[in-house]
Amino acid sequence: MRAIGPDSIAIIPTAPVSFRNRDVDYPFRPDSDFFYLTEFPEPEAVAVITTPTGRRRGVFILFCRDRDAEKETWEGRRVGQQGAVSLFGADEAYSITQMDEMVPELMENKARVFYGIGKDPGGDRQLMDWRNRVSEKARAGIHAPTEIIAIEKILHEMRLRKDRSEIAIMRRAAKISAHAHRRAMSVCRPGMTEYQIEAELLHEFKHNGSHAPAYSSIVGGGENGCILHYTENGAELNSGDLLLIDAGAELDCYASDITRTFPVNGSFSAPQRAVYEVVLAAQEAAIKKVRPGNRWNEPHDAAVRSLTKGLIKLGILKGSLATSIKKQAYRRFYMHRTGHWLGMDVHDVGEYRVDGKWRRLEPGMVLTVEPGLYIPAGSKGVAKKWWNIGIRIEDDVLVTPQGCEVLSIDAPKSVAAIESLMAKPTTAHP
């Protein structure tokens, strides 16, 4: 309310229900911006934040579905308008069927509308219809908003900095995900399939209160680990191969995002271990750069320098460190950035540059740190012993006043810790 001002109105709809096939919809997940402000979990809802004409203080108005005994018997309970006020803190709540009548009235004599432009073409058209209806009242001395401003400009900066309650949820989500990765390491054996390992991850997520993964899990064995966003997850796991798992649970609409890479048979080969140690050293160098005041690109630059140095030492790259970095020779084997913002979306909102410069890190920001190396079979000029080695190590890192906290610390990542865990007997086989 302070950010948009008293002469403005913010309109924030939740996500639409998505049709899957015939009589089935995809599981509903609220729009992140809407849920951030309201925590309201139901579909067919719109939040309005404004200062109504004639009032001194702003209000949060929620339009939502009516209670309906028959539909609730078939589809599940509804909060209704009374619950919207008593349970979710709305100042006022009305039926979603009243929105088309009431919102234009709330727009009257406002200078600006804050809205998520471009998310939903139908919603965009409805907004313009509301504004045009207000414009028709000009002869009565009523004016329509003259500006429509993307609400992301304000809201995404707010979402970038997490408060204590958000951090607590993200810490829990990371813990659930870390234990899922431990479970995957514990049960993995040659002859299993990628989808069986994925099932172990999903079991751990659900068993600990996560309703869904934060994104499609990547479970890639051998050559599949060299495909950055591999999600087929259908191949058999072979002894002597590495298994790359990029998977994270979503908890209360907050994401975790962890990647671990480990040997299918429980023991790294000498070439696998050598490349793994290069990636781990790069991640450690990058994490050291996550601290208040440092710029966003500093962890990436540290990772690139460390990876390039390691590749030269292994003989995979030729030439000097400075020249290899300048020519970006590492991009053959490391083609992505070292991290991204993390929050309600796995690739969360927030600008990476401010006024043309990489932004400075601040306490409350959460990011991933995920260097990797990918050497597919047939890599020209690379010895065969390095082929089909795909390694990524990713953690969720919170910027703290003193430095940083690795939220996903419970997921083993040293060679010794991984091999030790995989050597222990387990009864969790599928």
N, C-alpha and C positions, 0 to 999 in steps of 0.2 A: 504493500500500500504506500509506503514512503517513497518507493522507487518510481511508481507510476504517477503519483500525484493525485490530488483531489478532483482534477478536471479530466480524469481518464477512466476508462473501464477496461478490465482484462477479462477475456473470455477464453477458457481453457477446457476443451472437451477431452473425454477419455478416448481410448482407442475403440474402433468399431469391432464388432464380432466378425470373425473371418470364417467364411464358408469353406468346409473341407470337401465333403462329397455327400450328395443326396440329403439325408436327414441329420448329418453330423457336422458340427462346427469344430474348428481348432480350439484347444483350451484357451480360455480368455486370459489375457494379460493386460492390465491397465496401461495407458500411455504413461511414460515415465515422468513427464512434466506435470501431468495431472495428479499422479499418485504422490509425487514429491510434495505438492501443496496440500493434498486432502487426505491421503491414505485410504481413500474410498475404493473398495475393491470391485464394485459391480459395473457391468456395462451400461450403456445408455444413460450417461451422466455428463453434466456440464457444470463446471465451476465458474462463477462470475464474482469478480472482486471489484468493487467500486464504492464511491461515495454517492448515494442517491441524492437527488435534488431535494434541498430543504433540510438535509441532515449534516451534522458536523463531523461525525465519525464514519469511517468506511465499514463495509460489511462484506462478509463472505456468504454468498448465496449458492446453494447447491440444488440443481435440478436433477431429479433421479426418478427411477421407476416407482410406481405405486405398489403398495402391498396388494396382493391378489391371491386369495386362498387357493383357487383352482390352479393357477400357474405355478404357485409355490409347491403344490403337491407333485407336479410333474417335473419342475425344473430346479427346485431348491428354494430356500428361504430368501426373502428380500428385506433390506433394511427399512425402506420406506422413508417418508419425510420426517417422521418423528425420530427415527433412529439416526438420520443424517444430522440432526441437531444434537441429540443426546449422546451419541457415540462418536461422531466425527467432527464436532465443534462448529458446525455451520451456524451462522447467525439466523439464517432463514432457509427454509427448504420448500421446494414446490415440485409438483409433478412435472416430468419431462414433457408432458403434453401441453403444459402452459408456457413453455419456453418461447415458442414462436410469437406469442402474444406479449410476453413480459420483457424480453430482452430489448426489443426496439424502444420501449418506454425507458428502460434503464440507460440506453444510449443517448437519449435526448439531452442536448446542451452540453455534451462532452466534447472536448477538443480532440481527443485521441482514443483509438482502440488498440489495445495490445492483444495480439492473436498469433497463433502458430501458422503463419501463411505458408501455403503449399503442401501441408501435410495431407489434406483431404480436399479434393476438388469440390465435392458436394458441400462441405462446410464452408469453403471459400465463397461459393455462390450464395449460400444462405446468409453469410455475413453481409455481402453486398446488397442482397434483397432487404435486410434489416436496415441498412444505412439509407437505402433509397426510400424506404417507407418513412423514415425520420425526415428526410429531405422534403418530402411532400407536405410537411407541416410548417414550411418556412413562413407562409403568410400568417400563421398564428404566433410568430415570434420564436419559434423553436428551431434551433440549428442542429445540423448533423455533424458528426466528427469529420474533421478535415484531414486527419492523418490516420493511417493504419500502420502500426509498427510491429515488427516481429518481436514477440515476447521473449524469444531466445536471447536477445541482447542482454536482458536483465536476468532472466531465470537461469540461464546456463552458467553465468558467473557465480550465482548463488550455489548451484549444484556442484561446482568445481571444488568448493571448500566444504569439507564434511564436518559436521558437529559431532559431539560425543555419542549421541544415540546412533548416528549413521556409522560411525567408526566401530561401535560395539557390534552392530549387525554385520559389518564387513569382516571384522575379526572372526566372528562365529562362522560366517560363510567360508572364509579361508581355512578355518580349522576342519570343517566338514570335508572340504575338497582335499585337503592335505591327507586326511585319513582315508579318503577314497583312493588316492594315489598309493598310499601304503598298502591298501588292500589289493590293488592291482599288482603291485610288486610281489606280494606274498603268494598270490594264487597262480601267477604266470608260469607256465610250463610249455616246452615245445609240443606242438600238436594241437594246442588250443587255437581258437580263432580270435580275430580282432573283435568280433561282436560279442564273444563271451567275456572278454576283458571289459568291454563297454558296459555289459550288463552288471558286472561287479561294481563299476563306478556308480551306475544309476541306483543300484541297491543301497549303497552307502549314502548317497544323496537323500533318497527317500526315507531311509531308516532314521535319519537324523533331522528330519523336518523340512528339507528342501523339496518343493513341489516339482521342480524342473531344473535341468541344466541351464546355465546362463547362455549357452550357445551350443551348436552341434559339436559333440565330442569328436576329437581327432585321435584315432587309435591306429597308428601306422607302423607296421612291422617291416624291417628290411628296407627295400627300395621305396616303399610307400612313405617312409619317414622323411624322404627327400621332397615330398610334395607338401608344400606349406599348409594348404587348407584341405588336406585329404580327409574325406568323411564317408567313404564307401564302407570302411570297417568290415570287410567281408573275407579277408584272406587268412590263410592258415599261418601260424607263427612257427618259424623254423629255428632250430638250434643254431647258434652262431650269429644270428641276426640281432640287431637292436630293435627295441620297441619305443617309439615316441608317442607319448600321450599328452595331449593338450585338452584339458577338461576342467570345468569349474561349476560348482553349484550356484544357483540363484536362491537367495534367502530374503524374504520380505521385499522382493523387487530390487535387491542389491546383488551385484555379480561378484564372483571370484573368478580367477583366471590363472591356472597353474599349468606349467609344462614340466614333465620329467622324462628322461630318456634312460633306459636301462636294458641290459642284455636279457634276451628271452630265456637263456639257460642259466642265468644267475651269475655268470662270470664274464667280465669284459676281456676281449682279446687285446693283445698288445697295441695294435693300431687303433682299435676303438677307444681304449683307455687314453692313448696319447691325444687323440682329437678331443675327447671328452674333457680332459684336463685343460686344454686350451680354451674351450667354451666356458668352463667353470671359472677359470681365472679372469676371463673377460667379464663375466657377470659380477664377480666380486669387485673388480675395478669400477664397474658402472655403479654398483650399489653405493660405493664409497662417495660417489659424486652426488648422491641424493641427499641434499641438505638445504635448509632455508638460505636464500640468497643466490644459490647457484642457478644458472640458466638451464632451461629444458634440455638443450642439446648436449650438455656436458656429460651425462651418463653415456649417451650414444658415442660421442667422440672418444671417451675412455675405452669403451668396448671395441670400437673399430681399431684403435691403436693396439690394444692387447691381442685381438684376434689376428691382425696382420702380422704382428711380431711372432705369434705362435705358428702361423702358417709358414712363415719364412724358416723358422727353426725346424719344422718338420720336413722342409724341402718341397712343400706343395706349391709355394710361391717362390719366385726368384727375384733377386734384386734387393735394393736397400729398403729400409723401413719407410723413410721419408718419400721416396719415389713411388713405392707401392701404394701408400696412402693417397698421395697426390693424384695418381692415375686410377685410383679406386679399383685396384687389382683384386681386392677382397670380394668385390661384388659378384664374382663368379660363384662364390660359395656362401656369401652372406648378403642377401639382396633386400632385406627389410630393415626397418628402424628398430631401435632397442627397446621401445616401449610405447605405451599410450595411456591416456587417462582411464581410470577405472572407477565405476560407481554404479548407478542404477542401470546403465548400459555397459556392456562389456568393453566397447570402444566408446568411452563416455564423452560427455559434452565438455566444452571449454576450449578456448582458443590456445594455440600453441605459440603464437606470436602476438605481441602487443606493440603497436606503433612500429611495426616492421622488424622488431627485435625478438629473439627467443625470450619468452617470458621467464621471470624468476620464480623459483619454487617457493611455496609458502606452507607453513604448518596447516594441516588439514587436507592437503591435496593427497590423492592416492594415485599411483601409477604402477604399471608393470615394468619389470626389467627382464628382457628376454633375448639375449644374444643367441646366435645359433650358427651352425655350419652344416652345409648340405652338399655332399659329393656324390652325385648319381653315377651309376655305371656308365662307362664310355666317356668320362671326363677327359678331354684331350690333354695330354702331357702330364697326367696324374697317374701314379703307380696303382696297379689293380688292388693292392692291399687296402687302399683308402676308399674304394668304390662302395656305394650303397651304405655309406655312413651318413646318417642324418641325425643331428643332435641339436636340441633346443632346451634351454633351462630357463624357466620363467617363474618369477615370484611376484607377489603383490606387496607393494612397499608404500608405507604411509610416511609422509614428511612430518616430522615432529619438531618442536622448538629447538631441540638439541641436535637433531640429525635426521635419523629415520628409524622406522621399525618394520621389519619384514613380517608381514601378517601371516604368510604361508610357511613359516619356519618349521612346522611339524612335518613337512614332506621331505624325506631324506634326499640329499643330492651329492654327497661325497661318494667316491667310488667305494670306499670302505663301508660306509653306512648302508649303501644299496646292496652290496654283495652280502653283508651280514644279515640284513633283513630277509633277503631271498633264500639264504641258506637254512633258515629256520623252518621246521615242519609246520604245515598248515592244514587245517580241516575245512577251509573255506572254498575248496574246489567246487565248481559247478557240477 
